[in-house]
Amino acid sequence: KVENNTPVRTILKGQIEAITVKDEGYTILVKHEGEIQSLYARLNEVLVEVNQEVLASQVIGRTGSSLYFELRNMDGPLNPGIILK
């Protein structure tokens, strides 16, 4: 749970690979070096476009009342602790 309209920032620099929308809000998928992707879901607002280059800590959207975050590679989800020290 988070406060509505909390800014969502990327964890690493990368490129916006996809933006989708479902009943629970927008989802942004960011592609990073090393075949790593980060996924940010349940957003109320998107502030980027597909194929846009983004910097680490750049605001890419704003939340609703919750946020789902996932870090993954081609094998599946990763422990974000490998990057967020």
Phi, psi and omega per residue, in radians:
K1 nan 2.472 3.095
V2 -2.478 2.915 3.047
E3 -1.281 2.514 3.072
N4 -0.955 2.507 3.084
N5 1.175 0.397 3.038
T6 -1.196 2.273 3.105
P7 -1.112 2.419 3.099
V8 -1.897 2.210 -3.081
R9 -2.028 2.552 3.085
T10 -1.226 2.644 3.125
I11 -1.543 -0.429 3.141
L12 -2.492 2.843 3.025
K13 -1.234 2.696 -3.131
G14 3.118 -2.742 -3.133
Q15 -2.320 2.400 3.111
I16 -1.206 2.041 -3.081
E17 -1.615 -0.643 -3.125
A18 -2.744 2.629 2.997
I19 -2.322 2.155 3.130
T20 -2.229 2.858 3.107
V21 -2.375 2.419 3.074
K22 -2.400 -3.090 -3.117
D23 -0.971 -0.620 -3.093
E24 -1.478 0.000 3.063
G25 2.179 -2.908 -3.104
Y26 -1.482 2.673 3.013
T27 -2.234 2.351 3.095
I28 -2.053 2.271 3.074
L29 -1.954 2.177 -3.115
V30 -1.995 2.290 3.095
K31 -1.685 2.278 -3.130
H32 -2.065 2.993 3.067
E33 -1.045 2.698 3.063
G34 1.303 0.454 3.112
E35 1.089 0.416 3.106
I36 -1.675 2.488 3.064
Q37 -2.235 2.587 2.974
S38 -2.115 2.480 -3.085
L39 -2.164 2.311 -3.138
Y40 -2.183 2.066 -3.035
A41 -2.215 2.855 -3.131
R42 1.280 0.649 3.136
L43 -1.562 2.549 3.039
N44 -1.552 -0.461 -3.045
E45 -2.473 2.444 3.094
V46 -1.996 2.305 -3.085
L47 -2.010 0.254 -3.125
V48 -2.329 3.043 3.111
E49 -2.230 2.728 3.082
V50 -1.004 2.437 -3.115
N51 1.326 -0.023 3.111
Q52 -1.248 2.385 3.022
E53 -1.376 2.384 3.124
V54 -2.222 2.640 3.113
L55 -1.637 2.808 3.008
A56 -1.054 2.384 3.133
S57 1.267 0.171 3.091
Q58 -1.300 2.387 3.080
V59 -1.264 2.156 -3.112
I60 -1.968 -0.216 -3.138
G61 -3.080 -3.036 3.112
R62 -2.340 2.544 -3.050
T63 -1.413 2.904 2.826
G64 -1.594 -2.350 -3.127
S65 -1.559 -0.047 3.084
S66 -2.595 2.888 3.122
L67 -2.434 2.367 3.007
Y68 -1.960 2.238 3.118
F69 -2.174 2.401 3.079
E70 -2.484 2.422 3.021
L71 -1.969 2.321 -3.081
R72 -2.663 2.882 2.995
N73 -2.274 -2.883 -3.074
M74 -1.154 -0.353 3.134
D75 -1.527 -0.202 3.135
G76 2.230 -2.856 -3.095
P77 -1.058 2.559 3.099
L78 -2.075 2.732 3.022
N79 -1.287 2.054 -3.129
P80 -1.091 -0.250 3.107
G81 -1.078 -0.334 3.116
I82 -1.207 -0.383 3.138
I83 -1.955 -0.704 -3.090
L84 -1.577 1.571 -3.092
K85 -1.647 nan nan
